[in-house]
Amino acid sequence: MVLLLICGCSKEIVITSIDQIPGKWQWGSTCGDNDTSYVCVYSSTSHWATVDFTSDGKYIERHNDSIFLETTYTLTKIDDSWGTLILENPSENRPIAIVNQQLLITRGGYIDSYMKMQ
């Protein structure tokens, strides 16, 4: 009985499709090529970010609790795992993917990875 209570309280978020993007996402890392090497930057307690995709089409990106970008968005779906994030202002199309329950957003030569918070 105790084991059932413990297991029943866990709320693991399982992400398997682009359709599950609306909600709040926590940035984990940004990786890509600069002019000389492949680099990664990781989230920390002093350097973190979130992206909120609201159900009414707003994209709100915060860096350390300050709004970095607020605009509207639409998603075009290629299949369950791949699509395009279309931002209104600035006008940008960013390839996106769901891989291993992470949201990957491509920005130029870099890929940002996010885990869903809610």
Buried (B, 14 or more C-beta within 10 A) or exposed (E): EEEEEEEEEEEEEEBEEBEBBBBBBBBBBBBBEEEEEEEEEEBEEEEBBBBBBEEEEEBBBBEEEEEEBEBEBEBEBEEEBBBBBBBEEEEBEBBBBBEEEBBBBBEEEBBBBBBBEE
